[in-house]
Every structure is written in C-alpha cells, then in structure tokens.
C-alpha cells in the first residue's frame, strides 16, 4: 500500500532515473581513485517500507532510505539514504518534482559513500 496522498509521490521513477544519471556523471567527473570505474545502474523508487513516502514522514525524518545498484559493473546493491534539504522538503510537501533538487554532478559535497558497508548518502538541496 502506498502511503502518499493520491498515490503520486515526487520520489518516483522519473526522479530516481535523473538521480542515477547524475551519480554516473559524478563518478566519471571526479575520478576518485576508489570509485574510478564505478557507475550507477538504478535507484529504487519503491523504498521498503513504503510509508517513508508519506509527506508527514518525509517532513519529520527528512530522509528516504531505498536501494541503488552501484559498482564497477553497476550491480552491487547499496543502501541509499536520500537526505532532504530545505528546498527539497518544500517541493516534496507541495508534491512537485524533486529533479531540480539534485545538486550538480560537479559538486563534491552531495554524495558520501562507504564502499565496505555498501552504503551511499545523497544530500538534496
């Protein structure tokens, strides 16, 4: 059961596809030694549990935890935590697109990864 009003969440396939591409550009652009050949092959827009998508839940927790497939072959499953900033919280509350909330891939301070624990944290604007 989807816990977002009208079953339409801004955390959706379109947003997650844009996030996937920005991560690929980010890995390629920065040439981090440990992430030299990494890329992202998808971000799940269906977090478990799905009640995380509720407006109140996002406003209170300021995060959604989902999965992403990242690695040299793009197939390692990572726990992805998407953190909401002020701008993205407002957009989420209004039910509008979050795509503009994804920082530019050239920025260094919006992605944090723990390769050993297979975790990634994304900070939206």
DAWO-V357443 format. One record per pair of residues at least 6 apart in sequence whose ideal C-beta (glycine too) atoms are under 6 Angstrom apart, sorted by sequence separation. I is the first residue (numbers start at 1). J is the second residue. D is the distance in Angstrom with one decimal. If there is no record, write none. Layout:
i->{I/I}
j->{J/J}
d->{D/D}
//
This chain:
i->{51/69/70/91/103/113/27/70/112/67/68/88/27/27/52/68/88/110/66/87/24/24/65/23/47/63/64/47/20/63/20/44/62/20/44/101/19/101/43/16/42/41/16/40/13/12/41/58/37/39/88/88/55/87/85/78/79/80/81/82/83/84/85/11/78/9/3/2/3/4/3/3/11/29/29/26/22/25/18/10/15/19/22/15/26/10}
j->{57/75/76/98/110/120/35/78/121/77/78/98/38/39/64/80/101/123/80/101/39/40/81/40/64/81/82/66/40/83/42/66/84/43/67/124/43/125/68/43/69/69/45/70/45/45/74/92/72/74/124/125/93/125/124/118/119/120/121/122/123/124/125/53/120/53/50/50/51/53/53/54/64/105/106/105/102/105/99/92/98/102/105/99/111/98}
d->{6.0/5.6/5.8/5.6/4.0/4.8/5.2/5.0/4.4/5.8/4.8/5.7/4.7/6.0/4.9/4.2/3.9/4.7/5.2/5.7/4.9/5.3/5.1/4.1/5.4/5.6/4.8/4.0/4.8/5.2/5.8/4.7/4.8/5.1/4.4/4.2/5.1/4.7/4.6/4.0/4.8/4.4/4.3/5.0/5.0/5.3/3.1/5.2/4.7/5.0/3.9/5.9/5.8/4.4/5.4/4.8/4.9/5.0/4.8/4.9/4.9/5.5/5.0/5.9/4.9/4.6/5.9/5.8/4.3/4.5/5.6/4.2/5.8/5.7/5.9/4.2/5.2/3.8/4.9/5.4/4.9/5.8/4.9/5.8/5.8/4.7}
//
